[in-house]
Amino acid sequence: MKKSTNAKFSKQLANLVDKLNSNGKFIEQKRSTIEYGPSNKAEVAKFLQDIEWDKTPLGAYVATQRAVREAKLKVLRESLAAAEDEEKNKKDADSDDEELDAEDMDVDSEDEE
């Protein structure tokens, strides 16, 4: 693996390669218990069907990455909603100030008469 100047990316990529290697070893271990051959097609066909994908090393990694991504998106959505609310409140406050200024001008012009 070539060196990258982005340390975070390099670390994530190394972690992914490690999980791929772990998953390969996991599959090899499971395969070692099966006799492959033309007479044993049923066992070959059900290979790894009884194991949930998220119980494999790579599956667990993917599930974790999805959870992290969802958490980041949730925080992003919440901050975006908060910013929109803040902007709306600011616009409402500005329009209220403009209305008050207009009323003050009307009152001042009535006082001058």
Backbone as a ProteinNet text record, in pm:
[ID]
protein_1_A
[PRIMARY]
MKKSTNAKFSKQLANLVDKLNSNGKFIEQKRSTIEYGPSNKAEVAKFLQDIEWDKTPLGAYVATQRAVREAKLKVLRESLAAAEDEEKNKKDADSDDEELDAEDMDVDSEDEE
[TERTIARY]
85.2	0	90.2	62.1	142.1	109.1	204.8	185.7	102.5	10	-74.5	-45.3	-64.7	-43.4	-163.8	-276.6	-397.5	-397.7	-359.8	-344.9	-477.6	-583.8	-714.5	-758.8	-742.8	-779.3	-694	-564	-474	-513.2	-549.7	-590.1	-719.5	-815.8	-941.9	-919.4	-834.1	-804.6	-732.5	-638.2	-568	-665.4	-759.5	-861.2	-948	-986.3	-1066.4	-989.2	-862.9	-780.1	-769.6	-753.6	-748	-878.1	-991.3	-1121.5	-1139.9	-1093.3	-1101.2	-1017.5	-898.2	-813.8	-878.8	-935.9	-1004.8	-1122.7	-1196.2	-1310.6	-1264	-1153	-1096.9	-1059.6	-995.8	-958.9	-1083.2	-1184.8	-1310.9	-1374.2	-1378.6	-1438.8	-1355.4	-1223.2	-1137.3	-1159.6	-1176.1	-1200.6	-1332.8	-1435.5	-1565.8	-1561	-1484.8	-1474.3	-1398.4	-1308.3	-1225.5	-1307.6	-1425.9	-1509.2	-1600.3	-1598.4	-1687.7	-1607.2	-1660.8	-1603	-1662.9	-1579.9	-1627.8	-1617.1	-1720.2	-1719.7	-1855.8	-1863.8	-1991.1	-2099.9	-2062	-2162.8	-2211.1	-2150.7	-2183.9	-2234.4	-2317.8	-2366.6	-2456.2	-2529.3	-2620.9	-2544.5	-2437.4	-2358.5	-2289.8	-2242.2	-2178.8	-2281.6	-2403.5	-2508.3	-2549.2	-2546.3	-2588.4	-2471.4	-2355	-2237.1	-2264.8	-2244.1	-2260.6	-2404.7	-2502.7	-2641.2	-2691.7	-2636.9	-2682.9	-2614.4	-2523.7	-2453	-2503.9	-2548.2	-2594.1	-2474.3	-2497.2	-2386.4	-2319.2	-2396.2	-2335.8	-2260.9	-2257	-2178.6	-2039.6	-2014.7	-1882.1	-1796.6	-1664.6	-1580.4	-1608.5	-1622.6	-1649.9	-1790.9	-1886.1	-2024.2	-2037	-1966	-1968.2	-1907.4	-1800.7	-1737.1	-1833.8	-1901.6	-1997.2	-2111.5	-2162.6	-2272.1	-2228.2	-2106.7	-2054.2	-2039.8	-1985.9	-1968.7	-2102.6	-2202.8	-2336.3	-2393.4	-2373.7	-2424.5	-2354.9	-2224.4	-2148.7	-2197	-2217.1	-2264.8	-2402.7	-2491.8	-2626.6	-2620.8	-2532.1	-2519.2	-2469.8	-2373	-2322.5	-2431.2	-2507.5	-2615.8	-2723.4	-2750.6	-2850.6	-2806.1	-2680.1	-2627	-2631.3	-2596.6	-2598.1	-2739.5	-2836.4	-2975.7	-3024.4	-2990.5	-3033.5	-2972.8	-2844.7	-2781.4	-2837	-2869.8	-2930.1	-3068.4	-3146.8	-3280	-3269	-3171.7	-3152.2	-3111.1	-3025.3	-2982.6	-3099.8	-3184.7	-3302.2	-3398.3	-3418.9	-3505.2	-3448.7	-3317.5	-3252.7	-3267.7	-3250.6	-3265.6	-3409.2	-3504.9	-3646.3	-3677.6	-3628	-3651.2	-3587.9	-3471	-3403.6	-3485.4	-3537.7	-3619.7	-3747.7	-3809.4	-3930.6	-3901.4	-3788.5	-3751.7	-3724.3	-3657.8	-3629.6	-3758.8	-3853.4	-3979.8	-4059.8	-4052.4	-4119.5	-4057.6	-3924.1	-3855.5	-3896.3	-3908.7	-3949.2	-4091.3	-4179.9	-4317.5	-4320	-4238.7	-4233.1	-4177.9	-4075	-4018.8	-4123.1	-4199.8	-4304.5	-4411	-4448.5	-4548.4	-4494.3	-4365.9	-4304.7	-4305.6	-4280.1	-4280.5	-4421.2	-4521.6	-4659.5	-4695.8	-4654.6	-4684.9	-4612.1	-4486.8	-4410.2	-4474.6	-4521.2	-4582.1	-4715	-4788.5	-4913.9	-4885.5	-4776	-4739.4	-4701.6	-4641.3	-4597.8	-4716.6	-4825.8	-4941.7	-5007.1
-117.4	0	124.3	213.6	334.8	428.7	511.8	609	725.6	767.2	881.3	990.9	1113.1	1223.9	1243.2	1180.9	1191	1076.5	1106	1003.1	935.9	1013.2	956.9	855.9	890.6	800.5	674.2	690.5	575	480.1	535.4	452.8	377.3	445.1	380.5	270.9	296.8	198.1	77.1	100.9	-9.5	-92.8	-27.3	-97.9	-184.5	-131.2	-207.6	-329.1	-311.2	-423	-529.1	-486.8	-581	-660.3	-591.6	-660.2	-756.6	-718.9	-808.8	-934.7	-916.7	-1032.4	-1120.5	-1058.8	-1134.7	-1211.8	-1148.7	-1214.9	-1332.9	-1315.9	-1424.9	-1544.5	-1518	-1626	-1693.6	-1613.5	-1666.7	-1763.2	-1722.4	-1806.9	-1932.8	-1918.5	-2036.6	-2135.4	-2084.1	-2170.3	-2245.2	-2175.4	-2239.7	-2340.3	-2309.4	-2399.3	-2527.4	-2519	-2635.9	-2752.4	-2726.1	-2832.8	-2897.3	-2847.6	-2899.3	-2981.6	-3095.6	-3178.3	-3133.6	-3081.9	-3037	-3150.8	-3163.1	-3265.5	-3276	-3346	-3359.1	-3427.3	-3513	-3584.8	-3504.9	-3391.6	-3314	-3174.8	-3165.4	-3035.9	-2967.2	-3041.9	-2982.6	-2905.3	-2962.4	-2895	-2771.1	-2780.1	-2665.2	-2553.9	-2589.7	-2490.7	-2417	-2484	-2416.9	-2355.5	-2350.5	-2292	-2147.6	-2118.2	-1986.5	-1934.7	-2016.1	-1969.8	-1958.6	-2037.3	-2032.9	-1923.4	-1850.6	-1741.9	-1609.6	-1522.1	-1389.7	-1308.7	-1226.9	-1152.8	-1058.7	-1002.9	-908.6	-978.1	-1111.5	-1187.1	-1220.7	-1189	-1209.2	-1086.6	-1099.3	-981.8	-862.9	-888.6	-779.4	-725	-811.8	-769	-681.8	-718.7	-638.3	-500	-496.7	-369.2	-280.5	-340.1	-264.7	-212.4	-296.4	-254.1	-137.4	-144	-35.8	92.6	81.9	199.8	262.8	180.1	233.4	306.8	250.3	315.1	449.3	453.1	578.2	681.6	638.3	730.1	785.2	698.6	743.1	842.8	817.8	910.3	1046.9	1047	1173.6	1247.3	1172.9	1235.4	1292	1223	1271.2	1403.8	1410.3	1534.4	1646	1613.3	1712.8	1764.1	1672	1713.2	1801.9	1763.9	1842.4	1981.9	1991.1	2122.9	2206.6	2142.2	2214.1	2266.2	2183.2	2226	2340.3	2331.6	2437.8	2567.7	2558.4	2677.8	2739.4	2655.3	2706.7	2774.5	2714.2	2775.6	2909.3	2913.1	3036.6	3144.8	3107.7	3203.4	3254.1	3163.9	3202.8	3297.9	3264.8	3351.4	3488.2	3490.1	3617.1	3701.1	3636	3708.7	3760	3676.9	3719	3838.3	3833.9	3943.6	4070.2	4056.6	4172	4233.3	4148.8	4203	4268.8	4213.5	4276.5	4412.6	4421.4	4548.4	4651	4606.8	4697.7	4748.1	4660.3	4701.3	4802.9	4778.6	4872.5	5007	5004.1	5128.6	5204.1	5133.3	5196.8	5256.7	5187.8	5240	5363.6	5359.1	5474.7	5594.8	5574.6	5684.4	5740.7	5652.9	5698.9	5781.5	5735.8	5807.4	5941.3	5944.7	6068.7	6167.9	6119.9	6211	6263.9	6185.5	6232.1	6336.4	6317.1	6412.6	6547.5	6548.5	6671.7	6751.9	6683.7	6754.7	6825.1
0	0	0	-92.7	-102.7	12.1	43.4	150.6	99.5	182.2	150.8	251.8	210.8	303.3	394.1	359.5	440.4	542	664.7	767.6	801.5	806.3	840.6	735.1	608.9	499.9	503.2	525.4	531.1	642.9	757.1	871	839.5	778	742.1	638.7	542.2	439	498.4	587.8	653.7	736.3	801.8	880.2	789.1	673.6	577.7	526.2	493.1	446.4	554.7	678.7	791	802	787.7	795.7	678.6	560.3	444.8	467.8	523	554.5	660.4	762.8	868	810.3	720.4	657.9	571.8	502.7	422.6	509.1	621.8	714.5	771.1	801	853.7	753.1	627.6	523.7	502.1	500.8	485.9	599.5	720.1	835.8	819.7	774.5	754.4	639.2	536	421	454.6	549.7	581.1	635.6	684.9	741.4	637.6	514.3	410.7	310.4	275.3	169.5	37.1	-49.9	-179.8	-279.9	-359	-462.6	-527.4	-637.3	-709	-627.3	-535.2	-456.5	-336.3	-308.6	-188.6	-225.5	-325.2	-372.4	-270	-191.3	-93.6	12.9	62.6	165.9	109.9	-11.2	-76.1	-96.2	-133.8	-159.3	-32.3	80.8	204.6	282.5	219	280.7	323.6	447.5	510.7	512	476.2	481.6	624.6	715.4	853.7	934.7	872.5	941.3	885.9	974.6	931.9	882.8	781.6	721.4	820.1	914.6	1009.2	1122.4	1120.4	1218.4	1165.2	1038.9	981.7	1013.6	1010.3	1039.3	946.9	818.8	725.3	744.4	769.8	792.9	916.6	1022.9	1145.5	1120.1	1041.5	1007	927.8	829.9	748	834.6	924.3	1012.2	1100.4	1151.7	1235.3	1154.4	1033.4	948.8	912.7	889.1	859.3	979.9	1099.1	1220.7	1242.7	1220.7	1236.3	1135	1010.6	906.7	941.3	989.6	1027.5	1143.3	1240.3	1352.9	1304.9	1213.4	1159.3	1081.6	1001.8	925.5	1017.4	1127	1222.4	1283.2	1324.1	1381.2	1277.2	1153.8	1046.9	1021.4	1017.2	996.1	1110.4	1234	1349.9	1346.9	1312.9	1309.2	1194.4	1083	971	1008.8	1076.6	1120.6	1221.3	1311.4	1409.7	1340.6	1240.6	1167.5	1091.7	1033	962.5	1059.1	1176.5	1277.5	1323.4	1343	1386.8	1280.2	1154	1044.2	1036.4	1054.2	1050.4	1165.7	1285.4	1401.4	1380.4	1317.4	1291.4	1193	1087.7	990.5	1055.3	1140.9	1210.9	1301.4	1370.8	1459.8	1379.1	1264.9	1179.6	1126.7	1085.5	1033.3	1145.9	1267.6	1381.4	1410.8	1402	1424.5	1318.7	1193.9	1087	1110.1	1156.2	1184.4	1298.4	1401.9	1514.2	1468.7	1384.1	1332.6	1250.1	1170.4	1089	1178.9	1285.2	1378.3	1449.3	1487.9	1552.6	1458.4	1331	1234.5	1220.4	1220.9	1211.3	1333.8	1450.3	1574.1	1574.7	1530.5	1525.3	1428.6	1314.9	1217.5	1269.8	1348.2	1406.9	1514.2	1590.1	1694	1633.1	1516.4	1453.3	1403.4	1374.5	1321	1431.4
[MASK]
+++++++++++++++++++++++++++++++++++++++++++++++++++++++++++++++++++++++++++++++++++++++++++++++++++++++++++++++++

